[in-house]
């Protein structure tokens, strides 16, 4: 039954990719779906790119074990800050300005916004380098669940996922990804709800499970009775950093922000905001909520020997075969949707912002699409090889890999991108400083953590601090560096002043 469900799932994914070939004949169609993607597809594409095996297996397991039921705050933060506020603050302005500047990627946006080819190239290199560890982390989470459900070798899991994702992305581009994301999102919503109910039922129901969690003690973490069932858990400060990284971080991730480039119209923004927020609340809130009960299974889990990534698979291993099949398809859906989003962001960035005009002169639209497709294969292959090497060297902490990636990307891009949409005074030098600071801090944390204060030695905390510092660095540096060209800035911001005539149901007349 499990194998039949998987084969049916794979057939649907590939079928959609082949069906969407007609929408992927030029760069605009392949990368942005012709900027005509409706609210449901955009919202689900945003949500499924957001949550993957990294969240379900890595973060839910690790932070549920560390903070208990309070880990649910991370899911709430993902819904409110990472989805609702991201759509409200970034959605409309991103769509308007990127279309005005004719930019299809984040580096292209920086290059056009500040009339700087160097800034565009630097951003494209940062994206390509730091999306790889994130992509590698997706495979690791899947390996745990496939091993539990099918007893399949890890290398087979990686090859299977890589090949299937490559087929439908290469064939159908962004539109195929968006439609598949919608189907995968429905599976995620249904799957996480069903699994939570099943796990809680196995422990006597919600109240009995909560009571059991309140009785769990771990003096190495806290001597407070019932701390794992408390409102803020045993370590509110570090929990806050988790919320910041996983929620605010989406504002600076190219694969997330790029979803706003493709929105069809105003109505799509309004609906998409609501849909993506509810999706995040159910999926992310559900994942962390489930992980919060991990310590009820402490008699079966050896975190020291097997790492935090073993927590969720252990919680699920005694479910019925049909539910285990649902879990595998759930996490496979989450990971393939995120992987497809990452490879499109990375390959389009490398082609449009790095190769075109710098190494390949007069690159036609057709050649750009071919290059993007080739780089999709290259990117997936590199990340798969890294995942295998990582597995063989016994590096199993998914959360740390994601923390490094998110911290560097969001630390570098969040502040300059946000201020570029709203403030005419943002300078090119401020962008450079933010790029260097965000990447430099995360490299220091990765290579020489002893040089940093103790609180910053975790990639999670360091990434959060990099993002928050950028929000201060960009305006301060902008105030003390040469002002941008007024004509260029005024022409850029003129896109917001364009008059649109709307129906009275939207706005009253005089």
Buried (B, 14 or more C-beta within 10 A) or exposed (E): EBEEBBEEBBEBBBBBBEBBBEBBEBBBBBBBBBBBBBBBBBBBBBBBBBBBBBBBBBBBBBBBBBBBBBBBBBBBBBBBBBBBBBBEBBBBBBBBBBBBBEBBBBBBBBBBBBEBEEBBBBBBBBBBBBBBBBBBBBBBBBBBBBBBBBEEEBBEBBBBBBEBBBBBBBBBBBBBBBBBBBBBBBBBBEBBEBBBEBBBEBBEEEEEBBBBBBEBBBEEBBEEEBBBBBEBBBBEEBBBBBBBBBBBBBBBBBBBBBBBBBBBEEEBBBBBBBBBBBBBBBBBBBBBBBBBBBBBBBEEBEBEEBBBBBBBBBBBBEBEEEBBBBBBBBBBBBBBBBBBBBBBBBBBBBBBBBBBEEEBEEBEEEBBBEBBBEBBBEBBEBBBBBBBEBBEEEBBBBBBBBBBBBBBBBBBBBBBBBBBBEBBBBBBBBBBBBBEBBBBBBEBBBEEBEEBEEEBEBBBBBBBBBBBBBBEBBBEBBEEBEEBEEEBBEEBBEBEEEEEEEEEEEEEEE
